[in-house]
Amino acid sequence: MLTYSGNRVRRLIVLFGLGTASFFSPLRAQQNFEPGHSIGTITTQGDLIVMELNENALGKANLFDLDHRTLRFKPAGSGYKVENLPLDWDAEFGSEITGSRVTLHNFSFPFSGQKWDSFAVGTTGTVTFGLPQNGPNEHGGGGFPMGRFDQLSVAASSIVNTVPGISVFLKPRMSGKKYAKELPDRAVITWDLTEPWGNIQDFTWKPTVNRFQLVLQKDGAIEMSYNQLAARDAIVGLYPKVDSGKEKLITSIPGEAHPQASPYADISKLRVSAVDEMFLKITLETRGPALAEGDPGLTGLRYRIYMDAPNAERVVWTVRGIGRPGRNGASGNSRYVAFGPGIAREVKVSGNSIAIQGLLPAAFRNSRNITISADAAAGENASNITSQVPEHPVSLSGIRSPEVHFSSLGANEGPFTVVYEAFHYLSLPNPRDLSCTVINALGDKFDFLAYYSDFRVDNQEAGTPSNGPMGGHVTGIGQTERGIESYCSAGRFQWGFIQPVYVGSNQMQEYPPAGEHTGNSRDIDYYEHQLDESTPDGKMLPYNYAMSQIGHEMGHRWSAFVSAKINGELIPLGPTHWARGLQAPVAFPYQRPVEASAMGGGVWQDNFDGTFTQLDDDYYVPATGYSYLDLYLMGLISPAEVPTFFLLKNLVPAGKDANGHPVFKADRIKVTIDDVIAAEGPRQPAVGQAQKNFNTGMVVIVEHGKKPSPDLLERTSAIGKQWIYYWSTVTGHRASMTINPH
């Protein structure tokens, strides 16, 4: 018999799609911007910009190819041998798992050096053993430390040695049912899931079918079977922990003397080691003590390790000091981050050494000999190299990559201690490369750049975050211009998408399909009747999801970074999105009489009894306009035109009113625009001199050798035209937008 129980699961609810969780990424927070470069050729077609990517500019996709197959993993010593077999499927699923914890009663399952009587089953297609440090995250790794926005191609290696577990079909944001049954000699776990559907960030309007199964044999053998899969991207593999820490020095590479460099930015030696015969460890030794985390000097500091092999693209591992910029020149919470193919996130700093390690990059799987070099840079200019370590040959014997292609494995191949494959779409582009490709070809004539494509990228959401150099020389908005040259702009370019939106996604459809209803208040169909009534022709405005995305992301050029100084206390009103309790009614509504800002906040009715009714929430569906505070920060209204507003703190639900609006108890803090100016200084240029006419480059991106589809051209052009209407409406006709590529 087998039992299961529900565990309390902490959930991070992200209100604004991708832009919320990842806005202050290293790309955004750092002050050291590496310059972009062109990655394709540019032509124009009417009001559109066509970007044809260079060959392999975004790598290659690796889509799921195990449908109607079974993978069998047989214990062999300290690892597993692998077989790829015809489908072996148990049609009797057993009982539905109502929580996440499953308990075995007939046997204990051997895995990762221990025997387990219970395990956690994640809705995102995983089984993990033991208790994860922060609890399972069903929106992300289902027990593995993985965020819902992590690229699968990167996450597949980053979860190695974190939590012992099995990734049967790890794909964030999946939902549905899980089943379990226990027999005398095995336990069977079956998933019947759908990809997310109906929302602005989804790729489908309807549920999809994804059925797969895990069999845990009493003798430790493991089978993964795939009966029907609509999804084409996921992580599949075994992740036992390998943490003996056995380290073997491969070589030491001396650096060159750079007495003019700061001691912490002068690399004197590289030590290259193998750890547990699986990890490549690089230790940088500096001439003086490395900076400690929290040191303001970390922001803008960068170390890079270059690895080259014959017939393979260069692999770069980077250690960067980042910090969210503080006020008046102070540094925010500065720390080291490591990123690159296969690298683990942790950076270990001790004395004058900085150590990172990771898995052998897949590009080097068949290369035993590579060359390694390194450099360091400090300051705002990423090309300001302070020290270098010249190329040195390195033998990688004794290190084996756990990343495989299951369909290409021979019969009974292995043994592997850890073994996995990442199925994924094309890599995410560098946003500076995108802007440079456009601006270098057409000139510095764009304030905003929006990208749309015929292909998907390695992201679980259809939308895109945004960033940019904040050109235009604006102050008093909580953020300042930085890194403008790295975007190949002389000062005009301000903000843009960081990746293309896929033509087949929900947000690139003119209207939702007739008769499709999710019943979710976050989805556009929930408002269909209300929006139909708001237009003369009885049909909602077209491309509603697209306007939600572009209006919100381009609004980040000005919002929401400011604080207010009230009675000497600095009170953040965001950051990055207006706080849920901020009174932020839209000045010029887009399509409904009462709208909260596209940048967050809400519309709150003060009931004058300590409670407040939420008339509109802080989600950006359906598309809404900008608040008075937003318009002031945009330079479109004067301080005198911003009415007094308030911020609600300590929100506590207190039921609903007669119309179904949520009611909360809260503490009310009065805020004026003068309080914002006291914290940030006046907005400059002021409303009389501020920019009023803006131009967006509408860019369609295609792979090398391909032409844009008619759907991509038609929809992108239509979105651009609706963007012009949206912008004029929500700015009260105080600003104009064009989509002129010429």
Beta strands, then each sheet from edge to edge (+ up, - down):
strand 1: 3-5
strand 2: 40-45
strand 3: 48-53
strand 4: 69-76
strand 5: 79-86
strand 6: 95-96
strand 7: 101-103
strand 8: 109-111
strand 9: 114-116
strand 10: 118-122
strand 11: 126-128
strand 12: 165-170
strand 13: 175-183
strand 14: 186-194
strand 15: 210-217
strand 16: 222-229
strand 17: 234-239
strand 18: 247-254
strand 19: 267-275
strand 20: 279-286
strand 21: 302-308
strand 22: 315-322
strand 23: 335-339
strand 24: 348-350
strand 25: 353-359
strand 26: 369-377
strand 27: 385-395
strand 28: 413-416
strand 29: 419-423
strand 30: 448-453
strand 31: 466-467
strand 32: 495-497
strand 33: 501-502
strand 34: 563-566
strand 35: 569-572
strand 36: 578-583
strand 37: 600-606
strand 38: 611-616
strand 39: 645-656
strand 40: 662-671
strand 41: 693-702
strand 42: 736-738
sheet 1: 1+ 7- 10+ 11- 12+ 17- 29+
sheet 2: 2+ 3- 41- 30- 32- 31+
sheet 3: 2+ 3- 41- 42-
sheet 4: 2+ 3- 41- 30- 33-
sheet 5: 6+ 13- 14+ 15- 16+ 4- 5+ 28-
sheet 6: 8+ 9-
sheet 7: 18+ 19- 20+ 25- 24+
sheet 8: 23+ 22- 21+ 26- 27+
sheet 9: 34+ 35-
sheet 10: 36+ 37+ 38- 40+ 39-
end
